[in-house]
Amino acid sequence: MKNLKCDVCNKDITTAINQRSYFHMANRDLCEACHDQMEFIVKPVVRTKQPFNYEWYDRLVRDSIEKAIAKGKWETR
């Protein structure tokens, strides 16, 4: 069995069920709490973007995750 750790908060993910208890985004593994926090931060920014561009969204998600990993926590914008 593979042991997973959240790349942002370094919490062990004990019951690893893909897309339920952990999320693989931007080549990183996120626990459910960190995934929810990422969506909470990104959602208001996405709502203001007109017209929507998937490349921009992908870059926003990747940059947000990398920034959270560097700081060890999520920061609201």
C-alpha positions as CSV (number, residue, x, y, z in Angstrom):
1,M,0.0,0.0,0.0
2,K,1.2,3.5,-0.8
3,N,1.4,6.1,1.9
4,L,0.3,9.5,0.8
5,K,1.0,12.9,2.4
6,C,-0.6,16.1,1.4
7,D,2.0,18.3,-0.3
8,V,0.7,21.4,1.3
9,C,0.1,20.6,4.9
10,N,2.1,17.3,5.1
11,K,-0.8,15.5,6.8
12,D,-0.9,11.8,6.2
13,I,-3.8,10.6,4.0
14,T,-4.7,7.3,5.6
15,T,-7.7,6.2,3.5
16,A,-6.5,7.2,0.1
17,I,-9.5,7.2,-2.2
18,N,-8.9,9.2,-5.3
19,Q,-11.2,12.2,-5.8
20,R,-12.8,11.6,-2.4
21,S,-10.1,11.7,0.3
22,Y,-7.2,13.1,-1.8
23,F,-7.0,15.0,-5.0
24,H,-4.1,14.8,-7.5
25,M,-3.8,18.3,-9.1
26,A,-0.9,19.9,-10.9
27,N,1.2,16.8,-10.2
28,R,0.6,17.3,-6.5
29,D,-1.4,15.4,-3.9
30,L,-3.8,17.4,-1.8
31,C,-5.9,16.2,1.1
32,E,-9.6,17.0,1.2
33,A,-9.2,20.0,3.5
34,C,-6.5,21.6,1.3
35,H,-8.5,20.9,-1.8
36,D,-11.5,22.7,-0.3
37,Q,-9.3,25.6,0.7
38,M,-7.8,25.8,-2.8
39,E,-11.3,25.9,-4.3
40,F,-12.3,28.6,-1.7
41,I,-9.4,30.8,-2.8
42,V,-9.7,30.2,-6.6
43,K,-13.5,30.3,-7.0
44,P,-13.9,34.1,-6.5
45,V,-11.1,34.8,-8.9
46,V,-12.5,32.5,-11.6
47,R,-15.9,34.2,-11.3
48,T,-14.5,37.6,-12.3
49,K,-12.6,36.3,-15.4
50,Q,-14.4,37.0,-18.6
51,P,-14.1,35.2,-21.0
52,F,-12.9,32.1,-19.3
53,N,-9.7,30.6,-20.5
54,Y,-8.6,27.1,-19.4
55,E,-4.9,27.8,-19.8
56,W,-5.3,30.8,-17.4
57,Y,-7.3,28.6,-14.9
58,D,-4.6,25.9,-15.0
59,R,-1.9,28.4,-14.4
60,L,-3.9,30.0,-11.5
61,V,-4.4,26.6,-9.8
62,R,-0.7,25.6,-10.3
63,D,0.6,28.9,-9.0
64,S,-1.8,28.8,-6.0
65,I,-0.7,25.3,-5.1
66,E,3.0,26.1,-5.5
67,K,2.6,29.2,-3.4
68,A,0.9,27.2,-0.6
69,I,3.6,24.6,-0.7
70,A,6.3,27.2,-0.4
71,K,4.6,28.8,2.6
72,G,3.3,25.6,4.1
73,K,-0.2,26.9,4.3
74,W,-3.0,28.6,2.2
75,E,-3.3,32.3,2.2
76,T,-6.4,34.1,1.1
77,R,-6.1,36.7,-1.6
